[in-house]
Amino acid sequence: MQRINLMMMVLSLLCGFGVKAQDQKNDVLFCYGDFYPEQIKDYSIVVLEGIHFSKKDIEVLKQQNKTVLGYISLGEVNKDAAYYDSLKDFTLGKNEIWDSYILDLENEPTYDQLLDLFEEAMITKGLDGLFLDNVDNYGPYGPTPEKKPALLKFLAEVNTTYPEMFLLQNAGVFIAEDTHQYVDAVAIESVATNYNFNTNNYRLRNKKEFEEQVNHLKEIEKNYNLPIILIEYADTQRLRNKVLDRIKPFSWPYFIGQIELQKIPKFK
């Protein structure tokens, strides 16, 4: 299936699920910890950490949900990753907030290792595609903007090799003009909320910043015909309700959960 046709299907799918924004159920689930696949139902998109699940688990999730994606970072690697030892000598620095190391996509072993993970996702695990984290590393405010050509080369090769693969880009809105032709949707974190990593405090973003971000996302959606997905963070039902009040005027699918993304979200 050509990517343009796939994107039209995604637009239709996500817009249909977007009407849930007034409900109390997230449209999208992000959970990088372990969970029982049988308990996860009726999501438009489920994003998980593939290491926790067998191909049979993925089949169950695909039967009960629309699209099931694995997690991959195209910009950083954590020490817990199985391939960290093979790439650690080629990293370019450290992200102290997440205790991860910055990848160099111009490095051939790094490039090949990441490409192997795409094959594993599609063939070994049977996933519908991947959630591409840390794409913003290659933007003007990231640590490796000079590596953007390597990112685009990588995405082009993935598209050629796996044209049916669903690719959900995380952030990287400032290079969407370059990446939009390779991805099926864009997820944006903390549009309505603004978690403080210094104080570990969940909070709303100020109204002016929120409106500026919304307007930017509308431009991206219009200019590149890309579906938008919101990822928001809250630790109480009260804050979650405030987030819902902010985003319900829009048709964008959303996820609201805790910052560590290790459990199915629960609120008190």
Buried (B, 14 or more C-beta within 10 A) or exposed (E): EEBEEBBEEBBEBBEBBBEBBEEEEBBBBBBBEBBEBEEBEEBBBBBBBBEEBEEEBBBBBBEBBBBBBBBBBBBBBEEEBEBBEBBEEBBBEEBEEEEBBBBBBBBEEBBEBBBEBBEBBBEEBBBBBBBBBBBBBBBEEBBBBEBBEBBBEBBEBBBEEBEEBBBBBBBBBBBBEBBBBBBBBBBBBBBBBBBEEEEEEBBBBEEEBBEEBBEBBEEBBEEBEBBBBBBBBBBEEEBBBBBBEBBEEBBBBBBBBBBEBEEBBEBE
